[in-house]
């Protein structure tokens, strides 16, 4: 199948494009390189990959690209770490509304023109559950819990309503995918990233795994942690997230359904810090930490119910966090040495 992936140069989509190519698909990637600048990928010269530089809001361009595509993975978005939510509160909601409108305008136009497009696979976010109080959180809870407080979370929920409207009015099928705390290698500091200091170290990406790894590798002691360290997350390997997106795209049981794509394993930030500390320092010295003031939209508890994906799709995110860190920590060390973080 031929798949259009918007935001193809991004962090999650780097894993996704690699996964799609490995499974025999032809991929057209669209990106304007606004987040990181142009970043070389291992598959750039792959015979079944075509990279188009362009804007995901350009409906005419998207419609033209979709004319001979079977699937559309709508992944482009203005997105960053926790500091991003606060620094760009307006820009996030405004820009992402334009992007999602462009995506669905072009998909609807393609279907009206009798193109090959079968379905949109929409990348949403675990932030739609920002105010959930039911854990593990099942699909559907985003309609029962209070709406997100952050403009980013609220906009991702709005994305899902775009899918609902397009299906109801234009019979456009969609599968909604909600990745949880994707962790892996290859992410760089975003252009225009707001500088945040954590103790004596500038945060790399405002994402907890690379930021804690960077601070430990740079020798910070005591380690500075945002908040009390009791925030709960489910850290999911990028390769598992990519495989989950692909299965959601391909599987007939995923049609017009929504799925949490995540490991079910819950880990506190402090437990994560202890794991990274031991991988860097071994048992040479104990972890000492201090708590810095957290961010307003730093969700304290985020644990998904992953039963639906397992039951309907046979999908499980199985890579242990320890194995993920064995890959990520050396990569962060190399990035520090190269000056890219």
ABEGO torsion letter per residue (X at the ends): XBBBBBGAABAAAAAAAAAAAAAGBBBBBBBAGAAAEBBBBAAAABAABBBBBBBAABAAAAAAAAAABABBBBABBBBBBAAAAAAAAAAAAAAAAAAAAAAAAAAAAAAAAGBABABBBBBBBAAAAAABABOBBBBGAAAABBBBABAAAAAAAAAAAAAAAAAAAAGBBBBBBBBBGBBEBGBBBBBGBBBBBBEABBBAAGBAAAAAAAAAAAGBOBBBBBEAGABBBBBBBAAAAAAAAAAAAABAAABGBBBBBBBABBBBAAAAAAAAAAAAAEAABBBBBBBBBBBAABBABBBBBAAAAAAAAGBBBABBAAAAAAAAAAAAAAAAAAGAX
